[in-house]
Amino acid sequence: MKRDLKALQQEMFDVVIIGGGITGACLCHDAALRGMRVALVEKGDFGGFTSSASSKLIHGGIRYLPTGQFWKVRESSEERAVFHNIAPHLTRMLPFVVPTFSGGLMKGRAALMAGLLLYEAIGWGLNERIRDPSKKVPNSRFVGKHELTSRFPLLGRLEGLSGAYVLYESHMMSSERMTLAFLKTACRNGAVAANYVRAVDFLRANGKAVVGVVAEDVPTGQRFEIHGRIVANAAGPHIPFINDLLPELRLKKRPSGYSKGVHLVTRQILPDHALTLTTRKKIEGVITRGGRHVFIIPWRHRSLIGTTDVPFSGNLDDVRVTEADILDFIDDLNACLPGLDLCAQDIHYAWAGLYPLMVREIKPDTYQGTGEYQIVDHEKQDGIQGIVTVFGAKYTTARRVAEKAAERISAKIGKLKRFRTSRSVPLAGGDMGDVNQTRRHVQRLYGDRLEPEIIDHLFFLYGTEMHDVIRYGAKNPMLLERLCDGLPTIGAEVVYAADQEMALTLSDIVFRRTDWVTAGHPGKEALERAADLAKRCLGWDEARMKAEMVRVEKAFEVIRSIRKEELR
Ligand SMILES: Cc1cc2nc3c(=O)[nH]c(=O)nc-3n(C[C@H](O)[C@H](O)[C@H](O)COP(=O)(O)OP(=O)(O)OC[C@H]3O[C@@H](n4cnc5c(N)ncnc54)[C@H](O)[C@@H]3O)c2cc1C
């Protein structure tokens, strides 16, 4: 996967996609499988905006049950099965503990049991579609209070606790690498994708039809044209602002605003189960259940906790976590789980993303997403040929939405011949039989050179592409060593990212290609080691290397700041 700006300029593409989040990446993949010539531009790094800020769940759609959107439950459950087949290495089934309480109707055992029976009935038959037996979704089960609290003593202080249901949801090992896997597969099928290229304007023929985009190479500021028969705007929260370049373009529903969702990476709370809680703050919703839901998910020997819901009206290019976000969230968590005693010192990293909302009034502490998406053919809707907008897909449903969009685009340009379907074609690294067998095989294969933890880490992030990563160690065995104690990331991953995965910055490498620092700062010396490797691969001078390190450090500024505050 090479960044080739000349290739973007040299031909007439069938479709030019704006945005390399999960929606754009899935569209790129599906369209390339249909035999279309596809270009994709991403103004930052692939998957670096909302798609890296999610809870990383490929959920079966249980959150759509209370609102009666049963078709969305089925759609999400179907997509979960697809992800398990096409990217088995990047998904893991995780047991979620959902406490039940005596007294309250909606949080009682009977209500939850009824909901789960319905949930499983809607997903009926989908396990048969999953090829690998270890990837099938187990049924939920009830655990009584005694067993629950002896296993998880922390839950013992929950007032009115009567037990819990344990249900299984799918969690991504790395949402960043999942997005990348779609793009890598698309590029192998002929697509041309480039990060750090911003679409700044539409190209028009005789002031009418859209025939491509004016693009800007972000590092140099150089502008060039990319020509295409259709432009697909898949720029996530930025979509309305890009479409505003042409006043005629309208969405079916324009977002009324945005809500910011923050995740925290904390000390480990539960090692191998996720926990669902409701906060104490009362919210209004279709069904009022107390507060909003939060998930505490095991993550890299730590816990990933999400999410907040805070109305956001700032600059979309400056979505950051504030001290107040973290401290308020800590208060919420301590209030809903007595004995948790989370403090600033327990926070290792935090990130934020935006939910676009279609509601009249944006309320704090309230999840107002509906999962609705729109594919707008602006020729039909607004009389402007050559542009389609794809807006509002969840991570879980992005492939499905992209498939529908690609179907419409191929019909518009007369390329109806389908070659292969994105429902079943394995993504880069995902072409394997039984996951457990493959895992045992690579453990045997590399057991003489690498520790089991490193082999597992490489297997679950890169799948069968782990062989390519390890090959870098043949010439230089030091690249097979850990970058820092305690974490299994090795030097070869840095080189692989720079050499083969279009990483242009140190942040691309340490946050998105390797996932190395997403569980917390690895220490200055280790970061310097990684930066030095990147410097040699990418031809940086000393000043550039320092600047890259400063950018990584900036992402930890708020964490440092809250920790100091507590010490003062
Ligand atoms: C806090 C939070 C938690 C979530 N958790 C989950 C979850 O667990 N499971 C789930 O299924 N969904 C979840 N979601 C929803 C999901 O993350 C998003 O719906 C999804 O990532 C949107 O993907 P996207 O590609 O449409 O947008 P984005 O990921 O935002 O991608 C759009 C891309 O377009 C680029 N772009 C913008 N302007 C331009 C331009 N002019 N030129 C070129 N590129 C441009 C941006 O840089 C960006 O990378 C969550 C969302 C949030 C906010």
PDBQT file of the ligand as one rigid body, heavy atoms in Angstrom, charges set to zero:
ROOT
HETATM    1  C1  LIG A 601     -17.954   8.055  21.248  1.00  0.00    +0.000 C 
HETATM    2  C2  LIG A 601     -18.434   7.159  20.155  1.00  0.00    +0.000 A 
HETATM    3  C3  LIG A 601     -18.527   5.778  20.357  1.00  0.00    +0.000 A 
HETATM    4  C4  LIG A 601     -18.977   4.950  19.326  1.00  0.00    +0.000 A 
HETATM    5  N1  LIG A 601     -18.994   3.591  19.519  1.00  0.00    +0.000 NA
HETATM    6  C5  LIG A 601     -19.405   2.782  18.517  1.00  0.00    +0.000 A 
HETATM    7  C6  LIG A 601     -19.367   1.374  18.681  1.00  0.00    +0.000 A 
HETATM    8  O1  LIG A 601     -18.915   0.853  19.694  1.00  0.00    +0.000 OA
HETATM    9  N2  LIG A 601     -19.821   0.611  17.657  1.00  0.00    +0.000 N 
HETATM   10  C7  LIG A 601     -20.321   1.162  16.499  1.00  0.00    +0.000 A 
HETATM   11  O2  LIG A 601     -20.761   0.412  15.631  1.00  0.00    +0.000 OA
HETATM   12  N3  LIG A 601     -20.320   2.498  16.308  1.00  0.00    +0.000 NA
HETATM   13  C8  LIG A 601     -19.873   3.316  17.282  1.00  0.00    +0.000 A 
HETATM   14  N4  LIG A 601     -19.857   4.666  17.095  1.00  0.00    +0.000 N 
HETATM   15  C9  LIG A 601     -20.258   5.214  15.801  1.00  0.00    +0.000 C 
HETATM   16  C10 LIG A 601     -19.116   5.082  14.792  1.00  0.00    +0.000 C 
HETATM   17  O3  LIG A 601     -17.869   5.268  15.399  1.00  0.00    +0.000 OA
HETATM   18  C11 LIG A 601     -19.267   6.083  13.661  1.00  0.00    +0.000 C 
HETATM   19  O4  LIG A 601     -20.597   6.094  13.243  1.00  0.00    +0.000 OA
HETATM   20  C12 LIG A 601     -18.357   5.747  12.496  1.00  0.00    +0.000 C 
HETATM   21  O5  LIG A 601     -17.026   5.623  12.928  1.00  0.00    +0.000 OA
HETATM   22  C13 LIG A 601     -18.465   6.816  11.440  1.00  0.00    +0.000 C 
HETATM   23  O6  LIG A 601     -17.541   6.509  10.438  1.00  0.00    +0.000 OA
HETATM   24  P1  LIG A 601     -17.386   7.456   9.191  1.00  0.00    +0.000 P 
HETATM   25  O7  LIG A 601     -16.408   6.846   8.275  1.00  0.00    +0.000 OA
HETATM   26  O8  LIG A 601     -18.740   7.757   8.621  1.00  0.00    +0.000 OA
HETATM   27  O9  LIG A 601     -16.852   8.828   9.795  1.00  0.00    +0.000 OA
HETATM   28  P2  LIG A 601     -15.351   9.188  10.232  1.00  0.00    +0.000 P 
HETATM   29  O10 LIG A 601     -14.701   8.065  10.920  1.00  0.00    +0.000 OA
HETATM   30  O11 LIG A 601     -15.425  10.503  10.919  1.00  0.00    +0.000 OA
HETATM   31  O12 LIG A 601     -14.608   9.334   8.848  1.00  0.00    +0.000 OA
HETATM   32  C14 LIG A 601     -14.786  10.443   8.004  1.00  0.00    +0.000 C 
HETATM   33  C15 LIG A 601     -13.407  10.836   7.504  1.00  0.00    +0.000 C 
HETATM   34  O13 LIG A 601     -13.530  11.869   6.542  1.00  0.00    +0.000 OA
HETATM   35  C16 LIG A 601     -12.366  12.663   6.642  1.00  0.00    +0.000 C 
HETATM   36  N5  LIG A 601     -12.608  13.954   5.982  1.00  0.00    +0.000 N 
HETATM   37  C17 LIG A 601     -13.370  14.971   6.436  1.00  0.00    +0.000 A 
HETATM   38  N6  LIG A 601     -13.307  16.003   5.566  1.00  0.00    +0.000 NA
HETATM   39  C18 LIG A 601     -12.503  15.614   4.547  1.00  0.00    +0.000 A 
HETATM   40  C19 LIG A 601     -12.042  16.248   3.347  1.00  0.00    +0.000 A 
HETATM   41  N7  LIG A 601     -12.401  17.512   3.031  1.00  0.00    +0.000 N 
HETATM   42  N8  LIG A 601     -11.210  15.570   2.524  1.00  0.00    +0.000 NA
HETATM   43  C20 LIG A 601     -10.808  14.294   2.832  1.00  0.00    +0.000 A 
HETATM   44  N9  LIG A 601     -11.204  13.664   3.965  1.00  0.00    +0.000 NA
HETATM   45  C21 LIG A 601     -12.061  14.309   4.794  1.00  0.00    +0.000 A 
HETATM   46  C22 LIG A 601     -12.152  12.775   8.141  1.00  0.00    +0.000 C 
HETATM   47  O14 LIG A 601     -10.806  13.122   8.437  1.00  0.00    +0.000 OA
HETATM   48  C23 LIG A 601     -12.532  11.387   8.616  1.00  0.00    +0.000 C 
HETATM   49  O15 LIG A 601     -11.403  10.540   8.788  1.00  0.00    +0.000 OA
HETATM   50  C24 LIG A 601     -19.394   5.515  18.094  1.00  0.00    +0.000 A 
HETATM   51  C25 LIG A 601     -19.304   6.891  17.892  1.00  0.00    +0.000 A 
HETATM   52  C26 LIG A 601     -18.822   7.712  18.898  1.00  0.00    +0.000 A 
HETATM   53  C27 LIG A 601     -18.721   9.192  18.660  1.00  0.00    +0.000 C 
ENDROOT
TORSDOF 0
